[in-house]
Amino acid sequence: MRNVMLNSLYIEIIRAVRNTRLSKPPQREWTYLLSRYFSTQATTDTEYNVPVEAIRNFSIVAHIDHGKSTLADRLLELTGAIKANSGKQVLDNLQVEKERGITVKAQTASLFYSYQGKRYLLNLIDTPGHVDFSAEVYRSLAPCQGCILLVDANDGVQAQTVANYYLARENNLVIIPVINKVDLKNANPEKVKEQLQMLLELDNIDIIKISAKLGTGVNKLLDAIIERIPPPTVARDKPFRALIFDSWYDRYKGTISLIYVKDGSLSVGKQISSTYMKKSYEVRDIFLLRPYTENVKTIFAGQVGAISCNMKSKEAHIGDTLHLRHQSVDSLQRFKPPKPMMFAGVYPIDQSQLPSLEAAIDKLALNDSAISTTLESSAALGRGWRIGFLGLLHMEVFIQRLEQEYGAQPIVTSPAVTYKAKIFGTKNITKYQSDTVIFNNPVHFPDPQIVTEFYEPMIIATIITPDTYMKEIISLCWEKRGVEKINKAIGSDRFMLQYVMPLSEVILDFHDSLKSISSGYASFDYEDYGYQVADIVKLNILLNGKLVEELCAIVHKTKAFLIGKRLCVKLVETIPRQLFEIAIQAAVGSKVIARETVKPYKKDVTAKLYGGDVTRRKKLLAQQAEGKKKMKMIGKISLPRDTFISILKR
């Protein structure tokens, strides 16, 4: 039997190698194939039928680059899931994660650990640390009863540390504070402990000091996980009920759903249904991630595992509840859908690539439920999508994954935020169905004459910085139209600032500017703060008096001249010269606020004349000027597609 399985695996690997000649298969496919060979084959249900009191579900949360993935590697090694020194950051298996050195996708691993003669099952979830992927952290905490709050012994408490702490507290999780990198030369764990005491609002807290790189103190942490984190509150004698908290696409198995079993148990071959989608499926495979896939026949309440049931990609709904067919149950926790903070247009380089790009976006959207997609069309770029992202890094990672995992080459326009407008007289304006218009594209900017008020999205920005850079950071926040809300000390030389700021001022370059002026020491996190009245305008771009809708932008009135001037200068550099002059104008309403000119090609029509033929020279020059004037009036400016791409591209 084992030889038959190995032969079928060999055939699949050969097929994957052949497919590589045409397009590179996604990283998860290779992980799946290799795991089938190197991991233990389906083991007995008795081994995995761990008592509920011996299960611990926990997550690792921290600010970016504080050592979450390194700690996850040590936990995998100490529990025997992987060999020691088998490779760095095993759970970061995406190419984009390895290149950027960050975690962008929460990963799960089921680990066995013996403590005081008893065998425990630890379900570990390694989460991202960047603010753009906070939705991953939010979902990952759903199946957990505790979390490890990891802090760098050198950097101390950072903005995302604070955000993750409050997120864990809202979920009523047991929090184990851990100080990492105590082996570093400049480490100051006592100073960081003081900061944590202020954050947790406790005078006496038991903090574990470790070095994830060297493995120092990690054994003590494993013991603390078992001692402090309670087992899950589940009922194995009730009908099956499970929560889908993640999903991804696999070429060989289709849609894979990561589930947390709340009640009962589930076996291969059972018929299940979903409460949200109202669809039924047959369970084909059940497996645990250890961290490689390991097939099991049954999964029990309290455990975290993955199932394959021939579910279509658009039917996998994060937050859906699964149950046995013909057995009605109450729905479990519904996740609040992540709210996109910025939008960008995504178009294929050539319209013939539209179907393949659509298939790639659909598959990747299954792996990243935080995005939202809407079809749109542009006269310059053709058909494409308006995609909502949680932030600039989220957008960059999504596009990079499209390119690396699916071979796509999309054109991405500059990001914009979503505005609102309150209009009057909707009964006489059939175009609008309500008195509030929502838009994120300049094409849909409503006529200012029918608008009573415009609104722009606001955020609360949390900045934690050493006191040395306070003056420069406050100036940056004022420049971005920020209003101070909180300014308080955290420890002896560290401050936490909170500013209410427009989202449009933050999404592009605020993070880079903050890191630059603080030499990388300041950290930044933000959360939604609703909408406020704003004086926004539509910045129109005209070429020889003709409006070019694709080049327009939505800006704040105080920034209109600066942005308009910059756009005009960039267009001068990119628009090809014509036989006639091209006037580039930036206008707000009927008022021109900036102008540049593309000079025409020049031809010396008097080159063949003799020096003394003054009358003939004047006549030819007058005819040339009249011809250029006429061409400017009736000449059609044909902008190459590359020009639009150069201007619109981020």
C-alpha positions in Angstrom: 0.0 0.0 0.0 2.8 2.4 0.9 4.6 1.7 -2.4 1.4 2.6 -4.3 1.2 5.9 -2.4 4.8 6.7 -3.2 4.3 5.9 -6.8 1.3 8.2 -7.1 3.3 10.9 -5.3 6.2 10.4 -7.7 3.8 11.0 -10.7 2.5 14.2 -9.1 6.0 15.5 -8.5 6.9 14.8 -12.2 3.8 16.7 -13.3 4.7 19.7 -11.1 8.2 19.7 -12.5 6.8 19.8 -16.1 4.4 22.6 -15.2 7.4 24.6 -13.9 8.6 25.0 -17.5 5.5 26.9 -18.3 4.9 28.8 -15.1 6.3 28.6 -11.6 3.9 26.8 -9.3 2.9 28.5 -6.0 5.1 27.9 -2.9 2.2 26.1 -1.1 2.1 23.4 -3.9 5.8 22.4 -3.3 5.2 22.5 0.4 2.3 20.1 0.0 4.1 17.7 -2.2 7.3 17.6 -0.1 5.2 17.3 3.1 3.5 14.2 1.7 6.8 12.5 1.3 8.7 13.7 4.4 5.8 13.8 7.0 4.4 10.7 8.7 1.5 9.1 6.9 -2.0 9.1 8.4 -1.6 8.0 12.0 -4.2 6.4 14.2 -7.0 8.4 15.6 -6.1 7.2 19.1 -2.8 9.2 18.9 -4.6 12.4 18.1 -7.6 11.9 20.4 -6.0 14.0 23.1 -8.2 14.8 26.1 -9.5 18.4 26.1 -7.6 19.2 29.3 -4.3 18.4 27.5 -4.9 20.9 24.6 -3.4 24.4 24.6 -4.3 26.8 21.8 -2.1 29.9 21.7 -0.8 32.6 19.4 2.4 34.6 19.2 1.8 38.4 18.8 4.4 41.2 18.6 5.6 44.2 16.7 7.3 43.5 13.4 10.8 42.1 13.6 10.7 41.3 17.3 11.4 37.6 16.7 8.0 35.8 16.4 9.1 33.5 13.6 12.4 32.7 15.2 10.6 31.8 18.5 8.2 29.6 16.4 11.2 27.7 15.0 12.6 27.0 18.5 9.2 25.8 19.7 9.0 23.5 16.6 12.5 22.1 17.3 12.0 21.6 21.1 8.7 19.7 20.5 10.3 17.5 17.8 8.2 18.8 14.9 11.3 19.7 12.9 15.0 18.8 13.2 17.3 21.3 15.0 18.9 23.8 12.7 16.7 22.6 9.8 16.3 26.1 8.4 15.3 29.6 9.4 11.6 30.6 9.8 10.0 27.4 8.7 6.5 28.8 9.0 7.3 31.7 6.7 7.0 29.6 3.5 5.9 32.3 1.1 8.6 33.7 -1.2 7.5 37.2 -0.4 8.0 36.5 3.3 11.5 35.2 2.8 12.5 38.1 0.6 11.1 40.8 2.8 11.9 39.0 6.1 8.4 39.6 7.5 5.4 37.5 8.2 2.4 38.4 6.1 0.3 35.2 6.6 -0.6 33.6 9.9 0.6 30.0 10.0 -0.5 27.1 12.2 1.4 24.2 13.7 0.2 21.4 16.0 2.9 20.3 18.4 3.2 17.5 20.9 5.0 18.2 24.2 5.5 16.1 27.3 5.2 17.9 30.7 5.5 16.2 34.0 4.9 12.8 32.4 1.8 13.9 30.5 1.4 14.4 26.8 0.0 17.8 25.6 -1.1 19.0 22.2 -0.1 22.6 21.5 -1.7 24.4 18.6 0.6 27.3 17.8 -0.4 30.2 15.5 2.4 32.5 14.3 0.9 35.9 13.3 2.2 39.0 11.3 3.5 42.0 13.1 2.8 44.8 10.7 -0.2 47.0 11.1 -1.4 46.3 7.6 -2.0 42.6 8.5 -3.8 43.2 11.8 -6.9 41.4 10.3 -4.8 38.2 10.2 -4.0 38.7 13.9 -7.7 39.3 14.7 -8.8 36.1 13.0 -6.0 34.1 14.5 -6.9 34.9 18.1 -10.4 33.4 17.6 -9.4 29.7 18.3 -6.9 30.7 21.1 -7.3 30.8 24.9 -3.9 32.6 25.4 -1.2 34.4 23.6 2.6 35.2 24.0 3.2 38.9 23.9 6.7 39.2 22.6 8.8 42.3 23.1 12.4 43.0 21.9 14.8 43.6 24.8 16.5 46.3 22.8 13.6 48.2 21.1 11.1 47.8 23.9 7.3 48.4 23.7 6.3 49.5 20.2 3.0 50.7 18.6 1.9 47.3 17.4 2.8 45.8 20.8 0.1 48.1 22.3 -2.4 47.3 19.6 -2.0 43.5 19.9 -2.2 43.7 23.7 -5.6 45.5 23.6 -6.8 43.1 20.9 -5.8 40.1 23.1 -7.5 41.7 26.1 -10.7 42.2 24.2 -10.7 38.5 23.4 -10.3 37.6 27.1 -7.0 35.8 26.4 -4.4 34.9 29.0 -1.4 37.0 28.2 2.2 35.7 28.8 4.6 38.7 28.5 8.0 37.6 27.1 11.1 39.7 26.6 13.2 38.4 23.6 16.8 39.0 22.4 18.2 39.2 25.9 21.5 37.9 24.5 22.1 41.2 22.5 24.9 43.5 23.6 22.6 46.5 24.0 19.7 44.6 25.6 18.0 46.2 28.5 15.4 43.8 29.8 14.8 45.7 33.1 13.9 48.9 31.2 11.5 46.9 28.9 10.0 45.3 32.0 9.2 48.7 33.3 7.5 49.6 30.0 5.5 46.4 30.1 4.4 47.0 33.7 3.0 50.4 32.6 1.3 48.8 29.5 -0.3 46.0 31.5 -1.1 48.3 34.4 0.5 45.9 36.9 3.2 46.5 39.4 4.2 42.9 39.7 4.2 40.7 36.6 6.0 37.4 35.9 7.9 38.1 32.7 9.9 35.4 30.9 13.2 36.4 29.5 14.4 34.4 26.4 16.7 34.4 23.5 14.7 32.8 20.6 17.9 32.7 18.5 19.9 30.7 21.0 17.0 28.9 22.6 17.7 30.3 26.0 14.6 30.2 28.3 12.3 28.7 25.6 11.8 25.5 27.7 10.6 27.6 30.6 8.2 29.3 28.1 6.8 26.0 27.0 6.1 25.1 30.6 4.4 28.4 31.2 2.1 27.8 28.2 0.8 24.6 29.8 0.6 26.1 33.3 -1.0 29.5 32.6 -3.1 29.0 29.5 -6.4 27.1 30.1 -7.7 24.3 27.9 -10.4 25.2 25.4 -14.0 25.3 26.5 -15.6 22.8 24.2 -18.1 19.9 24.2 -17.2 16.6 22.5 -20.6 15.1 23.2 -22.5 17.7 21.2 -23.1 17.7 17.4 -20.2 18.8 15.3 -19.6 22.5 15.0 -16.5 24.3 13.7 -15.4 27.8 12.8 -13.6 28.6 9.5 -10.9 31.2 10.4 -8.6 30.9 7.4 -8.5 29.4 3.9 -6.2 29.0 0.9 -6.1 27.5 -2.6 -4.2 24.3 -3.4 -3.8 23.1 -7.0 -4.2 19.4 -6.0 -6.9 19.7 -3.3 -8.7 22.9 -4.3 -9.9 25.1 -1.5 -8.5 24.3 1.9 -10.3 25.6 5.0 -8.6 26.0 8.3 -11.0 25.2 11.1 -11.3 25.3 14.9 -13.5 22.5 16.1 -15.8 23.9 18.9 -18.1 20.9 19.4 -18.2 17.2 18.5 -15.9 15.6 16.0 -15.6 15.3 12.2 -14.4 12.2 10.2 -13.5 11.7 6.5 -16.5 10.9 4.4 -19.0 12.9 6.5 -21.5 15.3 4.8 -21.2 18.9 6.2 -23.0 22.2 5.5 -22.2 25.8 6.1 -24.6 28.2 7.9 -23.7 31.3 5.9 -23.4 29.9 2.3 -26.1 27.2 2.9 -24.0 24.7 0.8 -23.3 21.0 1.5 -20.0 19.1 0.9 -18.4 15.7 1.5 -15.2 15.8 3.6 -12.5 14.2 1.5 -9.4 14.9 3.6 -8.6 16.0 7.1 -5.1 16.9 8.1 -3.1 18.6 10.8 -0.2 21.0 10.2 2.8 19.7 12.0 4.0 22.0 10.4 3.8 19.9 7.2 0.4 18.3 6.4 -0.3 15.0 8.3 -3.5 13.2 7.3 -5.9 12.0 10.0 -9.3 10.3 9.8 -11.0 12.3 12.6 -10.5 15.7 14.2 -11.9 16.4 17.7 -13.3 19.3 19.6 -10.6 21.7 20.8 -8.3 20.9 17.9 -7.2 23.1 15.0 -6.9 21.4 11.6 -7.6 21.8 7.9 -10.2 20.1 5.6 -10.6 19.6 1.9 -14.2 19.1 0.8 -14.4 20.2 -2.9 -15.5 23.7 -1.8 -15.3 26.3 -4.5 -13.1 29.3 -3.9 -15.9 31.8 -3.7 -17.8 29.6 -1.2 -15.1 29.7 1.5 -16.3 32.4 3.8 -14.1 33.3 6.7 -16.1 33.3 9.9 -18.6 30.7 8.6 -19.8 27.9 10.8 -19.6 24.2 9.6 -21.9 21.5 10.9 -23.1 18.1 10.0 -25.7 18.0 7.2 -29.4 17.9 8.4 -28.3 19.0 11.9 -29.1 22.6 12.8 -26.8 24.4 15.2 -26.2 28.0 16.3 -23.6 30.0 14.5 -20.2 30.6 16.1 -18.3 33.8 16.2 -18.8 36.0 13.1 -15.8 38.0 12.1 -16.2 41.6 11.5 -15.1 42.0 7.8 -11.8 44.0 7.5 -12.5 47.5 6.2 -10.3 48.4 3.2 -8.4 51.6 4.0 -7.2 52.4 0.5 -8.1 51.5 -3.1 -6.0 51.1 -6.3 -6.8 50.2 -9.9 -5.3 46.9 -11.1 -5.2 46.3 -14.9 -3.6 43.7 -17.1 -0.7 44.9 -19.4 -2.7 43.6 -22.3 -6.4 42.9 -22.4 -5.8 39.4 -23.7 -4.4 38.6 -20.2 -7.6 39.6 -18.4 -9.0 36.1 -17.9 -5.7 34.8 -16.4 -5.3 37.8 -14.1 -8.9 37.4 -13.0 -8.3 33.7 -12.1 -5.1 34.7 -10.2 -6.9 37.4 -8.2 -9.7 35.0 -7.3 -7.3 32.4 -6.0 -5.2 34.9 -4.1 -8.3 36.6 -2.6 -9.2 33.2 -1.1 -5.9 33.4 0.8 -6.3 37.0 1.7 -9.9 37.8 2.7 -9.0 41.4 3.7 -9.2 42.6 0.1 -12.3 43.7 -1.8 -12.6 43.7 -5.6 -14.9 45.6 -8.0 -14.8 45.5 -11.7 -14.1 48.8 -13.4 -13.2 50.1 -16.9 -10.8 52.8 -18.0 -10.7 54.4 -21.5 -6.9 54.5 -21.3 -6.1 51.1 -19.6 -9.2 49.0 -20.5 -11.0 46.6 -18.2 -9.6 45.9 -14.7 -10.5 46.0 -11.0 -10.7 48.5 -8.2 -9.1 46.6 -5.3 -9.3 47.7 -1.6 -6.3 47.1 0.7 -5.6 47.6 4.4 -2.5 49.7 3.7 0.4 50.3 1.3 2.5 47.3 2.4 -0.6 45.1 2.1 -1.0 46.3 -1.5 2.7 45.7 -2.3 2.7 42.2 -0.9 -0.5 41.3 -2.8 0.9 42.5 -6.1 4.2 40.8 -5.4 2.4 37.5 -4.7 0.4 37.9 -8.0 3.7 38.2 -9.9 5.6 35.5 -8.1 3.0 32.8 -7.5 0.8 33.2 -10.6 3.1 34.9 -13.1 0.9 37.9 -13.5 2.2 41.3 -14.6 -0.4 43.8 -13.5 -0.5 47.6 -13.8 -1.3 49.2 -10.5 -2.5 52.8 -10.2 -1.8 55.2 -7.4 -3.8 54.4 -4.2 -6.7 56.5 -3.0 -9.0 56.5 0.0 -12.8 56.5 0.1 -14.6 59.8 0.5 -18.2 60.7 1.2 -20.4 63.5 0.0 -23.7 64.7 1.3 -25.9 66.0 -1.5 -29.3 67.6 -1.7 -32.2 67.3 -4.1 -31.8 63.6 -4.8 -35.4 63.4 -6.0 -34.6 65.6 -9.0 -31.2 63.8 -9.6 -32.0 60.3 -10.9 -28.3 59.4 -10.8 -28.3 59.3 -7.0 -30.5 57.0 -4.9 -29.6 58.5 -1.5 -28.4 61.8 0.0 -24.9 60.3 0.7 -22.5 59.4 -2.1 -19.4 57.2 -1.5 -16.5 57.3 -4.0 -12.8 56.6 -4.2 -12.3 57.3 -7.9 -12.1 60.8 -9.4 -14.4 59.7 -12.2 -17.2 59.4 -9.7 -16.6 62.8 -8.0 -20.0 64.5 -7.6 -20.7 68.0 -8.9 -19.8 70.4 -6.1 -22.9 72.5 -6.9 -25.2 69.8 -5.5 -22.9 68.9 -2.5 -23.6 70.4 0.9 -20.5 68.7 2.6 -17.6 66.5 1.8 -16.2 64.0 4.3 -12.8 62.3 4.4 -11.7 59.2 6.4 -9.8 59.8 9.6 -7.5 57.6 11.7 -6.1 57.6 15.2 -2.3 57.3 14.7 -0.3 55.9 17.6 3.4 56.7 17.6 5.9 55.5 20.1 9.3 57.2 20.0 12.3 58.0 22.1 12.1 61.6 23.4 15.1 62.6 21.2 12.9 62.8 18.1 9.7 64.3 19.6 10.1 67.7 18.0 10.6 66.4 14.4 7.7 63.9 14.7 5.3 66.5 16.0 6.2 68.8 13.1 5.6 65.9 10.7 2.2 65.3 12.2 1.2 68.9 11.9 2.4 68.9 8.3 0.0 66.0 7.7 -2.9 67.9 9.2 -2.8 66.0 12.4 -4.5 67.0 15.7 -2.9 65.9 18.9 -5.0 63.7 21.2 -2.5 62.0 23.7 1.0 62.8 24.6 2.3 60.7 27.6 5.5 59.1 28.8 6.1 55.3 28.7 9.1 54.7 30.8 11.9 57.2 31.4 12.8 58.2 27.9 10.0 57.0 25.6 6.7 58.7 24.7 3.4 57.6 23.2 1.7 60.1 20.9 -1.7 59.8 19.4 -2.9 62.1 16.6 -6.2 62.3 14.7 -5.1 62.5 11.1 -6.6 62.2 7.6 -6.0 58.8 6.1 -5.1 60.3 2.7 -2.0 62.0 4.4 -0.8 58.7 5.8 -1.2 55.9 3.2 1.7 56.9 0.9 4.8 58.2 2.6 4.1 58.9 6.2 5.6 55.6 7.5 8.8 56.2 5.5 9.1 59.8 6.6 8.6 58.8 10.3 11.3 56.1 10.1 13.7 58.6 8.3 13.4 61.4 10.9 13.6 59.0 13.8 16.5 56.9 12.5 14.2 53.9 12.5 13.4 54.1 16.2 9.8 55.3 16.1 7.0 52.9 15.5 3.6 53.5 14.0 0.1 52.0 14.2 -3.3 53.3 13.3 -7.0 52.5 13.6 -10.2 53.8 11.9 -11.7 57.0 13.4 -14.7 57.5 11.1 -15.3 60.5 8.8 -14.9 64.2 9.3 -16.0 67.2 7.2 -13.2 68.2 4.8 -12.6 70.7 2.1 -11.7 68.3 -0.7 -11.7 69.2 -4.5 -11.3 67.4 -7.8 -8.0 68.3 -9.4 -8.6 68.3 -13.2 -5.8 67.8 -15.7 -6.4 69.4 -19.1 -4.3 69.0 -22.3 -4.9 72.0 -24.7 -8.1 72.7 -22.8 -9.5 69.1 -23.1 -10.1 67.2 -19.8 -8.3 63.9 -19.4 -10.4 62.0 -16.8 -7.9 59.3 -16.1 -5.2 61.8 -14.9 -7.5 63.6 -12.4 -7.1 63.3 -8.6 -9.0 64.0 -5.4 -7.0 66.2 -3.1 -7.4 68.5 -0.1 -7.8 72.1 -1.2 -4.6 73.2 0.7 -2.6 70.6 -1.2 -4.1 71.2 -4.7 -1.4 73.6 -6.0 1.5 71.5 -4.9 0.1 68.2 -6.3 -1.1 69.9 -9.5 2.3 71.4 -10.1 4.0 68.1 -9.6 1.6 66.3 -12.0 2.2 69.0 -14.7 6.0 68.7 -14.4 5.8 64.9 -14.6 3.5 65.1 -17.7 6.0 67.3 -19.4 8.7 64.7 -18.9 6.5 61.8 -20.2 4.2 63.2 -23.0 5.9 62.8 -26.4 6.4 66.0 -28.3 4.1 66.8 -31.2 4.3 69.1 -34.2 2.3 71.6 -32.2 2.5 73.1 -28.7 0.7 71.2 -25.9 -0.5 73.2 -22.9 -0.8 71.1 -19.7 -3.0 72.7 -17.1 -4.1 71.7 -13.6 -7.4 73.2 -12.6 -9.8 73.2 -9.7 -13.2 73.9 -11.2 -12.7 76.7 -13.7 -9.6 78.1 -12.1 -6.2 77.0 -13.5 -3.7 76.7 -10.6 -0.6 75.3 -12.5 0.6 75.1 -16.1 3.4 73.6 -18.1 4.1 73.5 -21.8 5.4 70.8 -24.1 7.3 72.6 -26.8 6.6 71.5 -30.5 9.1 70.1 -32.9 10.8 72.9 -34.8 11.5 73.0 -38.5 13.5 75.7 -40.2 11.3 76.6 -43.2 13.6 79.3 -44.3 16.7 77.1 -44.5 16.7 77.2 -48.4 16.3 80.9 -48.7 19.0 83.4 -49.4 20.0 85.8 -46.7 18.5 88.9 -48.5 15.0 87.4 -49.2 13.4 89.1 -46.2 9.8 89.3 -47.5 9.7 85.6 -48.4 11.2 84.7 -45.0 8.4 86.7 -43.1 5.7 85.1 -45.2 6.9 81.5 -44.6 7.3 82.1 -40.8 3.8 83.6 -40.7 2.4 80.6 -42.5 4.2 78.2 -40.2 2.8 80.0 -37.1 -0.7 79.9 -38.5 -0.4 76.2 -39.3 0.8 75.4 -35.8 -2.0 77.5 -34.3 -4.6 75.6 -36.4 -3.1 72.2 -35.5 -3.2 73.1 -31.8 -6.9 73.9 -32.2 -8.0 70.8 -34.2 -5.1 68.4 -33.5 -5.9 65.4 -31.5 -3.4 64.6 -28.7 -2.8 60.9 -28.7 -1.3 59.8 -25.4 0.6 56.5 -25.6 -0.5 53.9 -23.0 3.0 54.1 -21.5 2.3 57.7 -20.5 -0.8 56.8 -18.6 1.1 53.9 -16.9 3.9 56.2 -15.9 1.6 58.8 -14.4 -1.0 56.5 -12.8 1.4 53.8 -11.6 2.3 54.0 -7.9 
